[in-house]
Amino acid sequence: MTPVELDSLFRTYGHIVLRRASTILRNRADAEELTQELFASLLARDVVPDGRAAIVTYLYRATTNRAINFLRDQRNRGRLLERQKPDQPVAEPADTRAIALDLLGRLPEELAVVAVHAFVDEMSHQEIADVLQCSRRHVGDLLNRVIEQCSARELVS
């Protein structure tokens, strides 16, 4: 992909990526950084999906995956910092959103993606199945695993 093509792609779809990243991360600066990194990674790619629907689907999925990885990386950084300073108490998350973001970062990627689609995007099981190209039954099973893992952490009653 050439820089001119990338610029055109960014001008056309950058707002979609930024909105998606902001929805998941709830932090504008982190969402902007993620958006820049995603489009920069396209510069190194030889192939970009053809057609508007394919591009939007690719960007949507790539943004979701990168955001989940970002949350997971934040959790890992926090754990490493905690090891370096064992005498300091660990602060508990103050609100439900913080707890949810922490939990999302702890889930395996497949479960985190399904959780975002179901609970953030408020998609139906069929819509999630269409995006993930799997059966509705599989989506239901994945969501049950999400709920089980939340219950195991005593976050869902």
N, C-alpha and C positions, 0 to 999 in steps of 0.2 A: 504494500500500500504506500502510495506517495504522500508526502506532507500535504499536498493540495487536497487529495482525496480525504485524508484524515481531518483536515480543517472543515471540509464540507460536511463530513459525517458528524463532527462535533457540533457544528452550528445547527444541524438538523435534529440530532438526537441527544445532545448533551443535557438538556433540561430534563429529559426522561430519566437518564441515569442519575442525575443529581437528586431528583425527587425521590427515586427509589432508595438510594443510599441514605438520604435524610430520614425517610420513613423508618428504616431499620435501625440506623445508628443513633438517631435523635440528637445529632450534633452536626451543625452546618459545616464547621471546619473539617471534621473527619470525612464528611460526605464529599466535600470539594476535593480533598486529597485523593479519596478513592476514585472519584470521577476522572481526575487527571491521570492517575495510574492506569486505569482501565483503557483510556484512549491512547495513552503512550504505549501500552502493550500491543495495541492494534498496529502500530507502526512497524513492529517487528514481524507481524503475521503476514504470510503470503496470501492467504485466502480469507475473505470476509464473506459471510452469507449473501447471496443475491436476493434482491427483492426486499421491499420495505418490511413485510411481515417477518421474514427470516432475520433481518437485522435487528428489529425491535425485540424479537424473541431471544436472540442471542444476547443482546445487551441487557435485557431484563434478567436472564438467568445468570450471566456473568457478574452483574452487579450484586445480585442476591448472594451468590457464592462468595464473592470478595468481602461483602459486608459481614457475613457469618464468620469467615476466616479472620477478619479484623477483630471481631468481638472475642474470638478464641485466642488470638494473639495477645490481646489486652489482658485476658485472664492469666495467660502464661507469664507475661511480664510481671503482673502483680504477684504471682506465686514466687517468682525468682527474687523480687524485691523483698518479699516477706522472709525468705530464707536468709537474706543478707542482714536483716534487722530483726532478729528474733525477740528482742526485748520490748519492741513496740507492739501495743495491741492492734489487732486487725479491726478496722472499722466495718460495722455491719451496714449493708445497703439501707438507705433511709426510706425508700419508697418502693412501691410495687413495680414501677418501670425499671428501676435499677435491679431489682431482684429478677425480673423477667429477662433483661438483657444479659445478666450474669448466667442465668439458666440456659439461655439460647446459646451462649458461647460454650457451654459445657456439653451440649447435645452433640451426638455424631452428626456429620454434615447432612445426611439424608433426612434425619429427623428434624434438624433445624430448618431446613428448606421447607418441609411440609408444615412445620409450626408457623413459619412466617406467612406462608400462603393462607393458612387456615385462620390464624388469629390476628395477623396484622392486615393482610389484604382482604380478609373475610370472604375468601373464595369457597365455593361449594366443593364437595368431594369430587364431583364430575369435572369441575373446572381445574382442580388440582391434578386429577388424573390426565386430563388433556394436556396440561403443561408438562407434566413429568412423563407422559406417554406410558402410563401404566393403568391398571384396572382401579375402579372405585373401591373395590374390596381391599386392595393393597394400600390405598390411601387411608382407609379406615383402620387397617392394622397398624400403619405407621403412626397415626394419631393416637391410637390406644397405647402404643409404646411411649409416645411423648408424655401422655398423661400418667402412665406408670412411673416414668422417671421423675416427673414432677412430684408425684405422691411419695416416692422414695425419699425425696429431699424435704418432705413435709411442707411443700408450698401450695399444694392443692388439697382441699378437704373433700 
